[in-house]
Amino acid sequence: MDSVKVENIRVYAYHGCLPEETLIGSEYRVDVSVKADLSKASVSDDLSDTVDYVHVNHIVKEEMKLPSKLLEHVAQRIMERIFAELKLVSKCKVSISKINPPIEGDVQMVTVVLKAKRS
């Protein structure tokens, strides 16, 4: 199975369980990897035969705008939209990293990774 990756999508968003996280916000990194059959696109040279990474980026940015307590919830929403809007996708992996999370210690980021197959 072929894949398309959109990596290091950087956004500023307002996710978290603490009140200050939803007020102040934080920087996030999102990585998306999807599996699809890209053999037709490799011959046709036609955008409609592949997974449009611009569309993937758009979905991520829109879903990251909607505040959630948990990054798992945001990642699930991103995957659901990818499966709904990008019919070629058979598998999806979404990683969301919160940069400089508000926890004690010197922690660069925390990351949640969700994977799913089209049902």
Biopython code that builds the backbone (N, CA, C, O; Angstrom):
import numpy as np
from Bio.PDB.StructureBuilder import StructureBuilder

atoms = [
    (1, "MET", "N", (0.848, -1.185, 0.000)),
    (1, "MET", "CA", (0.000, 0.000, 0.000)),
    (1, "MET", "C", (0.889, 1.242, 0.000)),
    (1, "MET", "O", (1.890, 1.299, 0.715)),
    (2, "ASP", "N", (0.524, 2.210, -0.787)),
    (2, "ASP", "CA", (1.271, 3.460, -0.920)),
    (2, "ASP", "C", (0.869, 4.418, 0.206)),
    (2, "ASP", "O", (-0.110, 4.185, 0.915)),
    (3, "SER", "N", (1.631, 5.484, 0.353)),
    (3, "SER", "CA", (1.304, 6.427, 1.428)),
    (3, "SER", "C", (1.573, 7.869, 1.022)),
    (3, "SER", "O", (2.378, 8.158, 0.136)),
    (4, "VAL", "N", (0.868, 8.760, 1.705)),
    (4, "VAL", "CA", (1.079, 10.199, 1.605)),
    (4, "VAL", "C", (1.250, 10.691, 3.031)),
    (4, "VAL", "O", (0.448, 10.367, 3.908)),
    (5, "LYS", "N", (2.295, 11.475, 3.261)),
    (5, "LYS", "CA", (2.550, 12.033, 4.587)),
    (5, "LYS", "C", (2.534, 13.554, 4.504)),
    (5, "LYS", "O", (3.102, 14.152, 3.590)),
    (6, "VAL", "N", (1.880, 14.155, 5.468)),
    (6, "VAL", "CA", (1.926, 15.609, 5.627)),
    (6, "VAL", "C", (2.481, 15.812, 7.036)),
    (6, "VAL", "O", (1.812, 15.521, 8.028)),
    (7, "GLU", "N", (3.706, 16.313, 7.107)),
    (7, "GLU", "CA", (4.413, 16.351, 8.382)),
    (7, "GLU", "C", (4.697, 17.778, 8.848)),
    (7, "GLU", "O", (4.876, 18.707, 8.061)),
    (8, "ASN", "N", (4.726, 17.891, 10.166)),
    (8, "ASN", "CA", (5.081, 19.135, 10.837)),
    (8, "ASN", "C", (4.155, 20.286, 10.463)),
    (8, "ASN", "O", (4.605, 21.394, 10.171)),
    (9, "ILE", "N", (2.856, 20.004, 10.477)),
    (9, "ILE", "CA", (1.856, 21.068, 10.326)),
    (9, "ILE", "C", (1.857, 21.819, 11.653)),
    (9, "ILE", "O", (1.507, 21.255, 12.689)),
    (10, "ARG", "N", (2.244, 23.071, 11.623)),
    (10, "ARG", "CA", (2.353, 23.838, 12.869)),
    (10, "ARG", "C", (1.153, 24.773, 13.001)),
    (10, "ARG", "O", (0.836, 25.543, 12.095)),
    (11, "VAL", "N", (0.499, 24.681, 14.153)),
    (11, "VAL", "CA", (-0.673, 25.514, 14.415)),
    (11, "VAL", "C", (-0.636, 26.008, 15.864)),
    (11, "VAL", "O", (-0.015, 25.397, 16.734)),
    (12, "TYR", "N", (-1.305, 27.108, 16.089)),
    (12, "TYR", "CA", (-1.509, 27.623, 17.437)),
    (12, "TYR", "C", (-2.961, 27.343, 17.773)),
    (12, "TYR", "O", (-3.860, 27.739, 17.031)),
    (13, "ALA", "N", (-3.198, 26.659, 18.893)),
    (13, "ALA", "CA", (-4.568, 26.247, 19.219)),
    (13, "ALA", "C", (-4.799, 26.285, 20.724)),
    (13, "ALA", "O", (-3.901, 26.610, 21.501)),
    (14, "TYR", "N", (-6.013, 25.950, 21.112)),
    (14, "TYR", "CA", (-6.459, 26.143, 22.494)),
    (14, "TYR", "C", (-7.052, 24.862, 23.079)),
    (14, "TYR", "O", (-8.231, 24.820, 23.430)),
    (15, "HIS", "N", (-6.229, 23.820, 23.181)),
    (15, "HIS", "CA", (-6.664, 22.544, 23.723)),
    (15, "HIS", "C", (-6.088, 22.344, 25.113)),
    (15, "HIS", "O", (-5.005, 22.841, 25.423)),
    (16, "GLY", "N", (-6.815, 21.616, 25.949)),
    (16, "GLY", "CA", (-6.287, 21.261, 27.260)),
    (16, "GLY", "C", (-7.362, 21.201, 28.319)),
    (16, "GLY", "O", (-8.468, 21.711, 28.143)),
    (17, "CYS", "N", (-7.012, 20.566, 29.425)),
    (17, "CYS", "CA", (-7.933, 20.416, 30.547)),
    (17, "CYS", "C", (-7.856, 21.584, 31.523)),
    (17, "CYS", "O", (-8.803, 21.841, 32.266)),
    (18, "LEU", "N", (-6.732, 22.289, 31.520)),
    (18, "LEU", "CA", (-6.575, 23.431, 32.425)),
    (18, "LEU", "C", (-7.185, 24.683, 31.810)),
    (18, "LEU", "O", (-7.039, 24.912, 30.609)),
    (19, "PRO", "N", (-7.869, 25.499, 32.615)),
    (19, "PRO", "CA", (-8.500, 26.710, 32.081)),
    (19, "PRO", "C", (-7.532, 27.627, 31.331)),
    (19, "PRO", "O", (-7.892, 28.213, 30.311)),
    (20, "GLU", "N", (-6.309, 27.748, 31.838)),
    (20, "GLU", "CA", (-5.353, 28.641, 31.183)),
    (20, "GLU", "C", (-4.934, 28.129, 29.798)),
    (20, "GLU", "O", (-4.547, 28.917, 28.935)),
    (21, "GLU", "N", (-5.011, 26.819, 29.590)),
    (21, "GLU", "CA", (-4.647, 26.270, 28.275)),
    (21, "GLU", "C", (-5.638, 26.725, 27.201)),
    (21, "GLU", "O", (-5.256, 26.984, 26.060)),
    (22, "THR", "N", (-6.911, 26.819, 27.582)),
    (22, "THR", "CA", (-7.915, 27.242, 26.607)),
    (22, "THR", "C", (-7.969, 28.759, 26.471)),
    (22, "THR", "O", (-8.573, 29.271, 25.529)),
    (23, "LEU", "N", (-7.350, 29.481, 27.394)),
    (23, "LEU", "CA", (-7.281, 30.939, 27.299)),
    (23, "LEU", "C", (-6.013, 31.401, 26.587)),
    (23, "LEU", "O", (-6.066, 32.242, 25.690)),
    (24, "ILE", "N", (-4.881, 30.846, 26.992)),
    (24, "ILE", "CA", (-3.589, 31.279, 26.465)),
    (24, "ILE", "C", (-3.252, 30.571, 25.158)),
    (24, "ILE", "O", (-2.712, 31.181, 24.235)),
    (25, "GLY", "N", (-3.566, 29.306, 25.084)),
    (25, "GLY", "CA", (-3.242, 28.520, 23.904)),
    (25, "GLY", "C", (-1.811, 28.025, 23.919)),
    (25, "GLY", "O", (-1.049, 28.308, 24.844)),
    (26, "SER", "N", (-1.458, 27.286, 22.886)),
    (26, "SER", "CA", (-0.138, 26.689, 22.799)),
    (26, "SER", "C", (0.185, 26.355, 21.346)),
    (26, "SER", "O", (-0.695, 26.344, 20.486)),
    (27, "GLU", "N", (1.454, 26.086, 21.094)),
    (27, "GLU", "CA", (1.872, 25.649, 19.767)),
    (27, "GLU", "C", (1.733, 24.133, 19.677)),
    (27, "GLU", "O", (1.990, 23.407, 20.637)),
    (28, "TYR", "N", (1.318, 23.676, 18.490)),
    (28, "TYR", "CA", (1.135, 22.249, 18.234)),
    (28, "TYR", "C", (1.804, 21.873, 16.930)),
    (28, "TYR", "O", (1.973, 22.691, 16.026)),
    (29, "ARG", "N", (2.179, 20.604, 16.864)),
    (29, "ARG", "CA", (2.694, 20.003, 15.634)),
    (29, "ARG", "C", (1.787, 18.823, 15.325)),
    (29, "ARG", "O", (1.503, 18.001, 16.197)),
    (30, "VAL", "N", (1.335, 18.743, 14.077)),
    (30, "VAL", "CA", (0.482, 17.634, 13.651)),
    (30, "VAL", "C", (1.147, 16.940, 12.465)),
    (30, "VAL", "O", (1.607, 17.586, 11.524)),
    (31, "ASP", "N", (1.188, 15.611, 12.531)),
    (31, "ASP", "CA", (1.708, 14.782, 11.449)),
    (31, "ASP", "C", (0.608, 13.817, 11.034)),
    (31, "ASP", "O", (-0.021, 13.178, 11.877)),
    (32, "VAL", "N", (0.383, 13.718, 9.737)),
    (32, "VAL", "CA", (-0.642, 12.817, 9.207)),
    (32, "VAL", "C", (-0.003, 11.919, 8.159)),
    (32, "VAL", "O", (0.726, 12.380, 7.280)),
    (33, "SER", "N", (-0.293, 10.626, 8.272)),
    (33, "SER", "CA", (0.148, 9.668, 7.268)),
    (33, "SER", "C", (-1.075, 8.853, 6.862)),
    (33, "SER", "O", (-1.787, 8.318, 7.712)),
    (34, "VAL", "N", (-1.311, 8.764, 5.560)),
    (34, "VAL", "CA", (-2.447, 7.985, 5.071)),
    (34, "VAL", "C", (-1.957, 6.934, 4.079)),
    (34, "VAL", "O", (-0.980, 7.140, 3.359)),
    (35, "LYS", "N", (-2.651, 5.820, 4.061)),
    (35, "LYS", "CA", (-2.371, 4.740, 3.112)),
    (35, "LYS", "C", (-3.471, 4.751, 2.060)),
    (35, "LYS", "O", (-4.653, 4.898, 2.372)),
    (36, "ALA", "N", (-3.056, 4.593, 0.809)),
    (36, "ALA", "CA", (-3.995, 4.575, -0.312)),
    (36, "ALA", "C", (-3.312, 3.933, -1.510)),
    (36, "ALA", "O", (-2.085, 3.860, -1.577)),
    (37, "ASP", "N", (-4.117, 3.473, -2.446)),
    (37, "ASP", "CA", (-3.582, 2.941, -3.693)),
    (37, "ASP", "C", (-3.325, 4.120, -4.627)),
    (37, "ASP", "O", (-4.264, 4.738, -5.130)),
    (38, "LEU", "N", (-2.057, 4.427, -4.854)),
    (38, "LEU", "CA", (-1.677, 5.574, -5.676)),
    (38, "LEU", "C", (-1.208, 5.156, -7.065)),
    (38, "LEU", "O", (-0.648, 5.969, -7.801)),
    (39, "SER", "N", (-1.430, 3.900, -7.425)),
    (39, "SER", "CA", (-0.946, 3.405, -8.715)),
    (39, "SER", "C", (-1.586, 4.129, -9.894)),
    (39, "SER", "O", (-0.910, 4.399, -10.886)),
    (40, "LYS", "N", (-2.872, 4.448, -9.805)),
    (40, "LYS", "CA", (-3.541, 5.167, -10.898)),
    (40, "LYS", "C", (-2.933, 6.565, -11.078)),
    (40, "LYS", "O", (-2.677, 7.000, -12.201)),
    (41, "ALA", "N", (-2.708, 7.256, -9.962)),
    (41, "ALA", "CA", (-2.131, 8.604, -10.016)),
    (41, "ALA", "C", (-0.721, 8.596, -10.588)),
    (41, "ALA", "O", (-0.312, 9.545, -11.256)),
    (42, "SER", "N", (0.025, 7.522, -10.325)),
    (42, "SER", "CA", (1.400, 7.460, -10.819)),
    (42, "SER", "C", (1.454, 7.371, -12.341)),
    (42, "SER", "O", (2.475, 7.686, -12.953)),
    (43, "VAL", "N", (0.348, 6.942, -12.946)),
    (43, "VAL", "CA", (0.280, 6.846, -14.401)),
    (43, "VAL", "C", (-0.455, 8.048, -15.002)),
    (43, "VAL", "O", (-0.033, 8.599, -16.018)),
    (44, "SER", "N", (-1.554, 8.443, -14.365)),
    (44, "SER", "CA", (-2.415, 9.486, -14.939)),
    (44, "SER", "C", (-1.876, 10.903, -14.777)),
    (44, "SER", "O", (-2.155, 11.774, -15.601)),
    (45, "ASP", "N", (-1.097, 11.136, -13.709)),
    (45, "ASP", "CA", (-0.605, 12.482, -13.405)),
    (45, "ASP", "C", (-1.767, 13.439, -13.148)),
    (45, "ASP", "O", (-1.699, 14.623, -13.479)),
    (46, "ASP", "N", (-2.846, 12.901, -12.545)),
    (46, "ASP", "CA", (-4.075, 13.665, -12.299)),
    (46, "ASP", "C", (-4.338, 13.741, -10.796)),
    (46, "ASP", "O", (-4.364, 12.717, -10.113)),
    (47, "LEU", "N", (-4.531, 14.947, -10.289)),
    (47, "LEU", "CA", (-4.752, 15.171, -8.864)),
    (47, "LEU", "C", (-5.951, 14.393, -8.328)),
    (47, "LEU", "O", (-5.937, 13.964, -7.174)),
    (48, "SER", "N", (-6.973, 14.205, -9.135)),
    (48, "SER", "CA", (-8.172, 13.502, -8.669)),
    (48, "SER", "C", (-7.923, 12.011, -8.422)),
    (48, "SER", "O", (-8.776, 11.334, -7.848)),
    (49, "ASP", "N", (-6.778, 11.495, -8.841)),
    (49, "ASP", "CA", (-6.446, 10.080, -8.658)),
    (49, "ASP", "C", (-5.544, 9.819, -7.453)),
    (49, "ASP", "O", (-5.064, 8.703, -7.251)),
    (50, "THR", "N", (-5.322, 10.859, -6.662)),
    (50, "THR", "CA", (-4.438, 10.703, -5.506)),
    (50, "THR", "C", (-5.076, 11.309, -4.266)),
    (50, "THR", "O", (-6.211, 11.785, -4.307)),
    (51, "VAL", "N", (-4.337, 11.287, -3.165)),
    (51, "VAL", "CA", (-4.756, 11.944, -1.927)),
    (51, "VAL", "C", (-4.168, 13.347, -1.951)),
    (51, "VAL", "O", (-2.949, 13.518, -1.937)),
    (52, "ASP", "N", (-5.028, 14.336, -1.986)),
    (52, "ASP", "CA", (-4.603, 15.737, -2.067)),
    (52, "ASP", "C", (-4.087, 16.198, -0.700)),
    (52, "ASP", "O", (-4.869, 16.368, 0.235)),
    (53, "TYR", "N", (-2.788, 16.398, -0.587)),
    (53, "TYR", "CA", (-2.214, 16.800, 0.698)),
    (53, "TYR", "C", (-2.653, 18.198, 1.115)),
    (53, "TYR", "O", (-2.626, 18.520, 2.303)),
    (54, "VAL", "N", (-3.052, 19.027, 0.168)),
    (54, "VAL", "CA", (-3.603, 20.345, 0.512)),
    (54, "VAL", "C", (-4.918, 20.163, 1.285)),
    (54, "VAL", "O", (-5.194, 20.893, 2.237)),
    (55, "HIS", "N", (-5.713, 19.196, 0.867)),
    (55, "HIS", "CA", (-6.975, 18.891, 1.546)),
    (55, "HIS", "C", (-6.699, 18.358, 2.957)),
    (55, "HIS", "O", (-7.389, 18.737, 3.904)),
    (56, "VAL", "N", (-5.708, 17.494, 3.102)),
    (56, "VAL", "CA", (-5.332, 16.975, 4.425)),
    (56, "VAL", "C", (-4.939, 18.126, 5.341)),
    (56, "VAL", "O", (-5.396, 18.195, 6.482)),
    (57, "ASN", "N", (-4.101, 19.023, 4.853)),
    (57, "ASN", "CA", (-3.672, 20.181, 5.636)),
    (57, "ASN", "C", (-4.865, 21.044, 6.050)),
    (57, "ASN", "O", (-4.924, 21.523, 7.182)),
    (58, "HIS", "N", (-5.806, 21.241, 5.141)),
    (58, "HIS", "CA", (-7.005, 22.034, 5.418)),
    (58, "HIS", "C", (-7.829, 21.402, 6.545)),
    (58, "HIS", "O", (-8.275, 22.098, 7.457)),
    (59, "ILE", "N", (-8.028, 20.094, 6.480)),
    (59, "ILE", "CA", (-8.786, 19.383, 7.521)),
    (59, "ILE", "C", (-8.111, 19.572, 8.881)),
    (59, "ILE", "O", (-8.773, 19.883, 9.871)),
    (60, "VAL", "N", (-6.799, 19.382, 8.923)),
    (60, "VAL", "CA", (-6.069, 19.523, 10.185)),
    (60, "VAL", "C", (-6.239, 20.924, 10.751)),
    (60, "VAL", "O", (-6.550, 21.076, 11.933)),
    (61, "LYS", "N", (-6.045, 21.937, 9.940)),
    (61, "LYS", "CA", (-6.154, 23.312, 10.429)),
    (61, "LYS", "C", (-7.555, 23.629, 10.939)),
    (61, "LYS", "O", (-7.705, 24.288, 11.968)),
    (62, "GLU", "N", (-8.581, 23.167, 10.228)),
    (62, "GLU", "CA", (-9.956, 23.419, 10.679)),
    (62, "GLU", "C", (-10.255, 22.717, 12.000)),
    (62, "GLU", "O", (-10.835, 23.321, 12.902)),
    (63, "GLU", "N", (-9.865, 21.455, 12.122)),
    (63, "GLU", "CA", (-10.162, 20.708, 13.348)),
    (63, "GLU", "C", (-9.346, 21.208, 14.532)),
    (63, "GLU", "O", (-9.819, 21.161, 15.668)),
    (64, "MET", "N", (-8.139, 21.683, 14.289)),
    (64, "MET", "CA", (-7.322, 22.213, 15.377)),
    (64, "MET", "C", (-7.888, 23.525, 15.919)),
    (64, "MET", "O", (-7.578, 23.907, 17.047)),
    (65, "LYS", "N", (-8.708, 24.214, 15.137)),
    (65, "LYS", "CA", (-9.343, 25.460, 15.593)),
    (65, "LYS", "C", (-10.411, 25.213, 16.642)),
    (65, "LYS", "O", (-10.726, 26.108, 17.426)),
    (66, "LEU", "N", (-10.977, 24.004, 16.670)),
    (66, "LEU", "CA", (-12.065, 23.676, 17.593)),
    (66, "LEU", "C", (-11.491, 23.140, 18.901)),
    (66, "LEU", "O", (-10.960, 22.030, 18.924)),
    (67, "PRO", "N", (-11.587, 23.910, 19.999)),
    (67, "PRO", "CA", (-10.973, 23.497, 21.265)),
    (67, "PRO", "C", (-11.540, 22.177, 21.793)),
    (67, "PRO", "O", (-12.741, 21.918, 21.712)),
    (68, "SER", "N", (-10.652, 21.362, 22.328)),
    (68, "SER", "CA", (-11.006, 20.112, 22.997)),
    (68, "SER", "C", (-10.140, 19.980, 24.237)),
    (68, "SER", "O", (-9.061, 20.566, 24.317)),
    (69, "LYS", "N", (-10.615, 19.212, 25.197)),
    (69, "LYS", "CA", (-9.811, 18.948, 26.381)),
    (69, "LYS", "C", (-8.652, 18.019, 26.050)),
    (69, "LYS", "O", (-7.536, 18.209, 26.533)),
    (70, "LEU", "N", (-8.923, 17.010, 25.220)),
    (70, "LEU", "CA", (-7.932, 15.980, 24.947)),
    (70, "LEU", "C", (-7.470, 15.980, 23.495)),
    (70, "LEU", "O", (-8.271, 16.160, 22.579)),
    (71, "LEU", "N", (-6.185, 15.778, 23.297)),
    (71, "LEU", "CA", (-5.636, 15.682, 21.949)),
    (71, "LEU", "C", (-6.163, 14.443, 21.230)),
    (71, "LEU", "O", (-6.278, 14.436, 20.004)),
    (72, "GLU", "N", (-6.481, 13.400, 21.985)),
    (72, "GLU", "CA", (-7.063, 12.194, 21.398)),
    (72, "GLU", "C", (-8.366, 12.519, 20.668)),
    (72, "GLU", "O", (-8.642, 11.980, 19.597)),
    (73, "HIS", "N", (-9.151, 13.400, 21.260)),
    (73, "HIS", "CA", (-10.435, 13.802, 20.669)),
    (73, "HIS", "C", (-10.214, 14.550, 19.354)),
    (73, "HIS", "O", (-10.933, 14.327, 18.380)),
    (74, "VAL", "N", (-9.237, 15.422, 19.330)),
    (74, "VAL", "CA", (-8.930, 16.179, 18.116)),
    (74, "VAL", "C", (-8.424, 15.233, 17.022)),
    (74, "VAL", "O", (-8.840, 15.336, 15.868)),
    (75, "ALA", "N", (-7.534, 14.319, 17.386)),
    (75, "ALA", "CA", (-6.995, 13.367, 16.414)),
    (75, "ALA", "C", (-8.110, 12.500, 15.823)),
    (75, "ALA", "O", (-8.103, 12.214, 14.625)),
    (76, "GLN", "N", (-9.055, 12.087, 16.648)),
    (76, "GLN", "CA", (-10.179, 11.276, 16.159)),
    (76, "GLN", "C", (-11.022, 12.069, 15.168)),
    (76, "GLN", "O", (-11.431, 11.534, 14.137)),
    (77, "ARG", "N", (-11.284, 13.329, 15.467)),
    (77, "ARG", "CA", (-12.055, 14.170, 14.545)),
    (77, "ARG", "C", (-11.335, 14.314, 13.208)),
    (77, "ARG", "O", (-11.960, 14.250, 12.150)),
    (78, "ILE", "N", (-10.025, 14.509, 13.260)),
    (78, "ILE", "CA", (-9.237, 14.637, 12.024)),
    (78, "ILE", "C", (-9.355, 13.362, 11.199)),
    (78, "ILE", "O", (-9.581, 13.423, 9.990)),
    (79, "MET", "N", (-9.204, 12.213, 11.843)),
    (79, "MET", "CA", (-9.302, 10.941, 11.108)),
    (79, "MET", "C", (-10.686, 10.731, 10.511)),
    (79, "MET", "O", (-10.809, 10.292, 9.368)),
    (80, "GLU", "N", (-11.722, 11.040, 11.272)),
    (80, "GLU", "CA", (-13.087, 10.876, 10.759)),
    (80, "GLU", "C", (-13.322, 11.719, 9.512)),
    (80, "GLU", "O", (-13.946, 11.260, 8.555)),
    (81, "ARG", "N", (-12.822, 12.950, 9.521)),
    (81, "ARG", "CA", (-12.977, 13.810, 8.340)),
    (81, "ARG", "C", (-12.159, 13.318, 7.160)),
    (81, "ARG", "O", (-12.612, 13.383, 6.017)),
    (82, "ILE", "N", (-10.969, 12.833, 7.426)),
    (82, "ILE", "CA", (-10.146, 12.294, 6.336)),
    (82, "ILE", "C", (-10.859, 11.128, 5.673)),
    (82, "ILE", "O", (-10.915, 11.069, 4.444)),
    (83, "PHE", "N", (-11.405, 10.201, 6.446)),
    (83, "PHE", "CA", (-12.125, 9.066, 5.866)),
    (83, "PHE", "C", (-13.398, 9.517, 5.142)),
    (83, "PHE", "O", (-13.760, 8.945, 4.114)),
    (84, "ALA", "N", (-14.068, 10.522, 5.665)),
    (84, "ALA", "CA", (-15.311, 10.998, 5.049)),
    (84, "ALA", "C", (-15.056, 11.764, 3.748)),
    (84, "ALA", "O", (-15.843, 11.665, 2.806)),
    (85, "GLU", "N", (-13.971, 12.518, 3.693)),
    (85, "GLU", "CA", (-13.745, 13.424, 2.573)),
    (85, "GLU", "C", (-12.741, 12.922, 1.533)),
    (85, "GLU", "O", (-12.730, 13.405, 0.401)),
    (86, "LEU", "N", (-11.911, 11.971, 1.905)),
    (86, "LEU", "CA", (-10.879, 11.467, 0.999)),
    (86, "LEU", "C", (-11.088, 9.972, 0.801)),
    (86, "LEU", "O", (-10.534, 9.154, 1.535)),
    (87, "LYS", "N", (-11.873, 9.633, -0.174)),
    (87, "LYS", "CA", (-12.342, 8.257, -0.383)),
    (87, "LYS", "C", (-11.238, 7.259, -0.684)),
    (87, "LYS", "O", (-11.423, 6.070, -0.428)),
    (88, "LEU", "N", (-10.098, 7.685, -1.217)),
    (88, "LEU", "CA", (-8.998, 6.772, -1.524)),
    (88, "LEU", "C", (-8.283, 6.252, -0.277)),
    (88, "LEU", "O", (-7.616, 5.219, -0.335)),
    (89, "VAL", "N", (-8.414, 6.950, 0.839)),
    (89, "VAL", "CA", (-7.671, 6.603, 2.051)),
    (89, "VAL", "C", (-8.234, 5.325, 2.677)),
    (89, "VAL", "O", (-9.433, 5.218, 2.936)),
    (90, "SER", "N", (-7.339, 4.357, 2.912)),
    (90, "SER", "CA", (-7.749, 3.105, 3.553)),
    (90, "SER", "C", (-7.291, 3.020, 5.008)),
    (90, "SER", "O", (-7.934, 2.362, 5.826)),
    (91, "LYS", "N", (-6.176, 3.687, 5.331)),
    (91, "LYS", "CA", (-5.657, 3.724, 6.700)),
    (91, "LYS", "C", (-5.176, 5.138, 6.981)),
    (91, "LYS", "O", (-4.796, 5.882, 6.076)),
    (92, "CYS", "N", (-5.203, 5.488, 8.268)),
    (92, "CYS", "CA", (-4.799, 6.840, 8.649)),
    (92, "CYS", "C", (-4.088, 6.798, 9.998)),
    (92, "CYS", "O", (-4.471, 6.051, 10.899)),
    (93, "LYS", "N", (-3.054, 7.608, 10.115)),
    (93, "LYS", "CA", (-2.332, 7.775, 11.376)),
    (93, "LYS", "C", (-2.182, 9.267, 11.612)),
    (93, "LYS", "O", (-1.686, 9.993, 10.750)),
    (94, "VAL", "N", (-2.613, 9.726, 12.789)),
    (94, "VAL", "CA", (-2.523, 11.141, 13.145)),
    (94, "VAL", "C", (-1.742, 11.271, 14.447)),
    (94, "VAL", "O", (-2.074, 10.634, 15.447)),
    (95, "SER", "N", (-0.711, 12.096, 14.426)),
    (95, "SER", "CA", (0.075, 12.404, 15.614)),
    (95, "SER", "C", (-0.094, 13.886, 15.919)),
    (95, "SER", "O", (0.096, 14.734, 15.047)),
    (96, "ILE", "N", (-0.452, 14.192, 17.159)),
    (96, "ILE", "CA", (-0.568, 15.592, 17.582)),
    (96, "ILE", "C", (0.368, 15.794, 18.760)),
    (96, "ILE", "O", (0.292, 15.079, 19.759)),
    (97, "SER", "N", (1.251, 16.775, 18.632)),
    (97, "SER", "CA", (2.218, 17.093, 19.686)),
    (97, "SER", "C", (1.939, 18.475, 20.240)),
    (97, "SER", "O", (1.781, 19.439, 19.490)),
    (98, "LYS", "N", (1.881, 18.561, 21.552)),
    (98, "LYS", "CA", (1.791, 19.868, 22.220)),
    (98, "LYS", "C", (3.219, 20.274, 22.559)),
    (98, "LYS", "O", (3.925, 19.570, 23.282)),
    (99, "ILE", "N", (3.633, 21.424, 22.024)),
    (99, "ILE", "CA", (4.983, 21.932, 22.251)),
    (99, "ILE", "C", (5.027, 22.639, 23.609)),
    (99, "ILE", "O", (4.136, 23.422, 23.935)),
    (100, "ASN", "N", (6.050, 22.363, 24.383)),
    (100, "ASN", "CA", (6.216, 22.952, 25.725)),
    (100, "ASN", "C", (4.954, 22.812, 26.575)),
    (100, "ASN", "O", (4.361, 23.823, 26.952)),
    (101, "PRO", "N", (4.532, 21.590, 26.883)),
    (101, "PRO", "CA", (3.305, 21.394, 27.666)),
    (101, "PRO", "C", (3.461, 21.942, 29.085)),
    (101, "PRO", "O", (4.570, 21.994, 29.616)),
    (102, "PRO", "N", (2.346, 22.350, 29.696)),
    (102, "PRO", "CA", (2.412, 22.939, 31.037)),
    (102, "PRO", "C", (2.523, 21.861, 32.127)),
    (102, "PRO", "O", (1.609, 21.671, 32.929)),
    (103, "ILE", "N", (3.660, 21.168, 32.132)),
    (103, "ILE", "CA", (3.919, 20.169, 33.170)),
    (103, "ILE", "C", (5.282, 20.454, 33.769)),
    (103, "ILE", "O", (6.115, 21.112, 33.146)),
    (104, "GLU", "N", (5.510, 19.960, 34.976)),
    (104, "GLU", "CA", (6.789, 20.199, 35.634)),
    (104, "GLU", "C", (7.903, 19.469, 34.904)),
    (104, "GLU", "O", (7.715, 18.357, 34.411)),
    (105, "GLY", "N", (9.044, 20.096, 34.843)),
    (105, "GLY", "CA", (10.200, 19.476, 34.217)),
    (105, "GLY", "C", (10.480, 20.069, 32.856)),
    (105, "GLY", "O", (9.722, 20.892, 32.342)),
    (106, "ASP", "N", (11.575, 19.636, 32.289)),
    (106, "ASP", "CA", (12.011, 20.125, 30.989)),
    (106, "ASP", "C", (11.491, 19.164, 29.923)),
    (106, "ASP", "O", (12.169, 18.200, 29.569)),
    (107, "VAL", "N", (10.293, 19.426, 29.416)),
    (107, "VAL", "CA", (9.644, 18.552, 28.443)),
    (107, "VAL", "C", (9.426, 19.344, 27.159)),
    (107, "VAL", "O", (8.732, 20.361, 27.160)),
    (108, "GLN", "N", (10.016, 18.879, 26.071)),
    (108, "GLN", "CA", (9.896, 19.581, 24.795)),
    (108, "GLN", "C", (8.485, 19.470, 24.233)),
    (108, "GLN", "O", (7.918, 20.459, 23.768)),
    (109, "MET", "N", (7.912, 18.257, 24.275)),
    (109, "MET", "CA", (6.563, 18.065, 23.741)),
    (109, "MET", "C", (5.987, 16.754, 24.251)),
    (109, "MET", "O", (6.710, 15.848, 24.665)),
    (110, "VAL", "N", (4.672, 16.684, 24.208)),
    (110, "VAL", "CA", (3.957, 15.426, 24.443)),
    (110, "VAL", "C", (3.192, 15.122, 23.165)),
    (110, "VAL", "O", (2.701, 16.029, 22.493)),
    (111, "THR", "N", (3.093, 13.835, 22.834)),
    (111, "THR", "CA", (2.485, 13.452, 21.570)),
    (111, "THR", "C", (1.466, 12.338, 21.770)),
    (111, "THR", "O", (1.699, 11.381, 22.507)),
    (112, "VAL", "N", (0.342, 12.487, 21.102)),
    (112, "VAL", "CA", (-0.702, 11.462, 21.061)),
    (112, "VAL", "C", (-0.755, 10.946, 19.634)),
    (112, "VAL", "O", (-0.743, 11.735, 18.689)),
    (113, "VAL", "N", (-0.813, 9.628, 19.467)),
    (113, "VAL", "CA", (-0.854, 9.004, 18.142)),
    (113, "VAL", "C", (-2.069, 8.086, 18.068)),
    (113, "VAL", "O", (-2.229, 7.176, 18.881)),
    (114, "LEU", "N", (-2.919, 8.342, 17.078)),
    (114, "LEU", "CA", (-4.073, 7.481, 16.821)),
    (114, "LEU", "C", (-3.962, 6.917, 15.414)),
    (114, "LEU", "O", (-3.498, 7.591, 14.494)),
    (115, "LYS", "N", (-4.399, 5.658, 15.259)),
    (115, "LYS", "CA", (-4.407, 4.991, 13.963)),
    (115, "LYS", "C", (-5.770, 4.375, 13.758)),
    (115, "LYS", "O", (-6.427, 3.962, 14.713)),
    (116, "ALA", "N", (-6.201, 4.314, 12.485)),
    (116, "ALA", "CA", (-7.481, 3.690, 12.169)),
    (116, "ALA", "C", (-7.477, 3.183, 10.737)),
    (116, "ALA", "O", (-6.713, 3.652, 9.894)),
    (117, "LYS", "N", (-8.348, 2.215, 10.483)),
    (117, "LYS", "CA", (-8.590, 1.691, 9.141)),
    (117, "LYS", "C", (-10.005, 2.072, 8.736)),
    (117, "LYS", "O", (-10.890, 2.218, 9.579)),
    (118, "ARG", "N", (-10.202, 2.228, 7.447)),
    (118, "ARG", "CA", (-11.555, 2.498, 6.950)),
    (118, "ARG", "C", (-12.420, 1.288, 7.278)),
    (118, "ARG", "O", (-12.022, 0.146, 7.047)),
    (119, "SER", "N", (-13.616, 1.551, 7.821)),
    (119, "SER", "CA", (-14.508, 0.431, 8.168)),
    (119, "SER", "C", (-15.489, 0.116, 7.075)),
    (119, "SER", "O", (-16.302, -0.796, 7.219)),
]
sb = StructureBuilder()
sb.init_structure("model")
sb.init_model(0)
sb.init_chain("A")
sb.init_seg("    ")
for serial, (resi, resn, name, xyz) in enumerate(atoms, 1):
    if name == "N":
        sb.init_residue(resn, " ", resi, " ")
    sb.init_atom(name, np.array(xyz, "f"), 0.0, 1.0, " ", f" {name:<3s}", serial, name[0])
structure = sb.get_structure()
